[in-house]
C-alpha cells in the first residue's frame, strides 16, 4: 500500500489549543498555517542506532532531506498511535513494533517563506526498537540508514547532509542536540 501524498489529501484542522475546526486539503493547510496533527517515530536498531529516512524527491516538503524514521499526518478520526503504526507499514514496510510515547503532545512550527510554507503541527512522537529487513515505499522514501548518536549529531552540526527541521527538533527532545 502506498502512502503517497496528494495535494487533496484531507487533513483535520484545529485551533492551537486543539479544538477541531474541520477538514481542509493538504495543500491549503501547509500554505495557510492551519494546525493539523502528525505522528513521528524514532526507530532504533538493537545497538541503539537511529533509523533515518531520506525523503523521496516527489515530497512537497523537504524532498531529499534526511528525516525521522517515520513521519505521518493523521487521517481524519485516526489516533496518533494508529497513524504511527500505519506510517511504519507505509514507509519502511514493517509492522508489529511496540511503540512508546516520547513525551507529550507538542506544538511545532516551521516556516519556509520562499516555498510559501507555514507548517503548524500538533505532534506526538514515539520510539521503538526494530531489527530486520525493510521494504521501503519508493514514493515515500529514497533511502534508509542507521546512525549512532555521535555520527548523526556531528553530521547535522557540520551541515554535511540536508536534514528536516522535524528531525532536528526530535533529536533535541531526545537530548541529543
C-alpha positions as CSV (number, residue, x, y, z in Angstrom):
1,X,0.0,0.0,0.0
2,X,1.4,3.4,-1.0
3,X,1.3,6.3,1.4
4,X,1.9,8.7,-1.5
5,X,0.8,12.2,-0.7
6,X,-1.7,14.3,-2.6
7,X,-2.5,18.0,-2.5
8,X,-6.1,17.0,-2.0
9,X,-5.4,14.7,1.0
10,X,-7.9,15.6,3.7
11,X,-6.4,17.0,7.0
12,X,-8.4,17.7,10.1
13,X,-7.6,21.2,11.3
14,X,-7.6,22.6,14.8
15,X,-7.1,25.8,16.8
16,X,-3.8,26.0,18.6
17,X,-5.4,24.6,21.7
18,X,-6.7,21.5,19.8
19,X,-10.3,22.5,19.2
20,X,-11.5,20.9,15.9
21,X,-12.2,23.3,13.0
22,X,-13.0,20.9,10.2
23,X,-11.4,19.2,7.2
24,X,-9.2,21.1,4.7
25,X,-7.0,20.0,1.8
26,X,-3.3,19.2,2.5
27,X,-2.0,21.9,0.1
28,X,-4.3,24.6,1.8
29,X,-3.2,23.5,5.2
30,X,0.5,23.9,4.5
31,X,0.0,27.3,2.8
32,X,-2.3,28.8,5.4
33,X,-0.6,27.5,8.6
34,X,-3.7,25.7,9.8
35,X,-2.9,23.5,12.8
36,X,-3.0,19.8,11.9
37,X,-1.9,16.5,13.5
38,X,1.2,14.4,12.9
39,X,2.9,11.4,14.4
40,X,6.7,10.8,14.4
41,X,8.5,7.6,15.1
42,X,12.2,7.4,16.2
43,X,13.0,3.8,15.5
44,X,16.2,2.3,16.8
45,X,18.1,-0.9,16.0
46,X,19.2,-3.3,18.7
47,X,22.5,-1.4,19.0
48,X,20.8,1.9,19.7
49,X,21.4,3.4,16.2
50,X,18.6,5.5,14.8
51,X,17.0,4.7,11.5
52,X,16.7,7.9,9.4
53,X,15.0,8.1,6.1
54,X,15.8,10.2,3.1
55,X,12.6,11.7,1.8
56,X,11.6,10.9,-1.7
57,X,12.2,13.5,-4.4
58,X,8.5,13.9,-5.0
59,X,7.7,15.1,-1.5
60,X,6.2,18.6,-1.2
61,X,8.2,19.5,1.9
62,X,12.0,18.9,2.2
63,X,12.4,16.5,-0.7
64,X,15.7,14.6,-0.5
65,X,16.3,15.6,3.1
66,X,17.0,13.1,5.9
67,X,14.1,12.8,8.3
68,X,12.8,10.9,11.4
69,X,12.3,7.2,10.9
70,X,8.6,7.7,10.2
71,X,6.6,10.9,9.8
72,X,2.9,10.6,9.2
73,X,0.0,13.0,9.1
74,X,-3.1,11.7,10.7
75,X,-6.1,10.8,8.7
76,X,-9.5,12.2,9.9
77,X,-10.5,10.4,13.1
78,X,-7.2,8.5,13.4
79,X,-5.3,8.3,16.7
80,X,-1.6,9.3,16.9
81,X,-0.6,5.7,17.7
82,X,-2.6,4.3,14.8
83,X,-1.0,6.8,12.4
84,X,2.5,5.9,13.7
85,X,1.8,2.2,13.1
86,X,0.3,3.0,9.7
87,X,3.4,5.0,8.8
88,X,5.7,2.1,9.8
89,X,3.9,-0.1,7.3
90,X,3.7,2.5,4.5
91,X,7.2,3.9,4.8
92,X,9.8,1.3,5.9
93,X,7.4,-1.6,5.4
94,X,7.3,-3.0,8.9
95,X,4.7,-4.0,11.4
96,X,4.5,-5.3,14.9
97,X,6.8,-2.8,16.6
98,X,5.9,-1.8,20.1
99,X,5.9,2.0,20.3
100,X,6.3,4.1,23.4
101,X,5.3,7.8,23.5
102,X,8.2,10.2,23.7
103,X,6.9,12.9,26.0
104,X,3.6,14.6,25.4
105,X,1.9,16.4,22.5
106,X,3.9,19.3,21.3
107,X,3.1,22.4,19.1
108,X,5.7,22.6,16.4
109,X,6.0,25.3,13.7
110,X,8.3,25.5,10.7
111,X,8.0,28.4,8.3
112,X,9.7,28.4,4.8
113,X,8.6,31.7,3.2
114,X,10.5,31.0,0.0
115,X,8.3,28.0,-0.6
116,X,5.1,29.5,0.8
117,X,5.0,27.1,3.7
118,X,3.8,27.6,7.2
119,X,3.7,24.2,8.8
120,X,1.9,24.2,12.2
121,X,1.6,20.7,13.7
122,X,0.3,19.1,16.8
123,X,2.8,16.3,17.1
124,X,3.2,13.2,19.1
125,X,6.4,11.3,18.9
126,X,7.0,7.7,19.6
127,X,10.1,5.5,20.0
128,X,10.5,1.8,19.2
129,X,13.2,-0.9,18.5
130,X,13.4,-2.9,15.3
131,X,16.0,-5.1,13.8
132,X,15.1,-6.8,10.5
133,X,14.5,-6.2,6.8
134,X,12.9,-3.0,5.5
135,X,10.8,-2.8,2.4
136,X,10.5,0.9,1.7
137,X,7.9,2.6,-0.5
138,X,9.9,4.5,-3.1
139,X,7.2,7.1,-3.5
140,X,7.8,8.0,0.2
141,X,11.4,7.1,1.0
142,X,14.5,7.3,-1.2
143,X,16.9,5.6,1.3
144,X,17.2,4.5,4.9
145,X,20.3,4.2,7.0
146,X,21.1,3.8,10.7
147,X,23.4,6.2,12.6
148,X,24.7,6.3,16.1
149,X,24.1,9.4,18.1
150,X,27.6,11.0,17.8
151,X,27.7,10.5,14.0
152,X,24.2,11.9,13.4
153,X,24.8,14.9,15.6
154,X,28.2,15.6,14.0
155,X,26.7,15.3,10.6
156,X,23.9,17.8,11.4
157,X,26.2,20.3,13.1
158,X,28.7,20.1,10.1
159,X,25.9,20.6,7.6
160,X,27.2,17.6,5.6
161,X,23.8,16.5,4.6
162,X,20.4,18.1,4.4
163,X,18.1,17.3,7.4
164,X,14.5,18.3,8.0
165,X,13.7,20.7,10.8
166,X,11.5,17.9,12.3
167,X,14.4,15.6,12.7
168,X,16.5,18.2,14.4
169,X,13.6,19.1,16.7
170,X,13.0,15.4,17.7
171,X,16.7,14.9,18.4
172,X,16.6,18.0,20.7
173,X,13.7,16.3,22.6
174,X,15.9,13.2,23.0
175,X,18.6,15.4,24.4
176,X,20.9,14.6,21.5
177,X,21.4,18.1,20.3
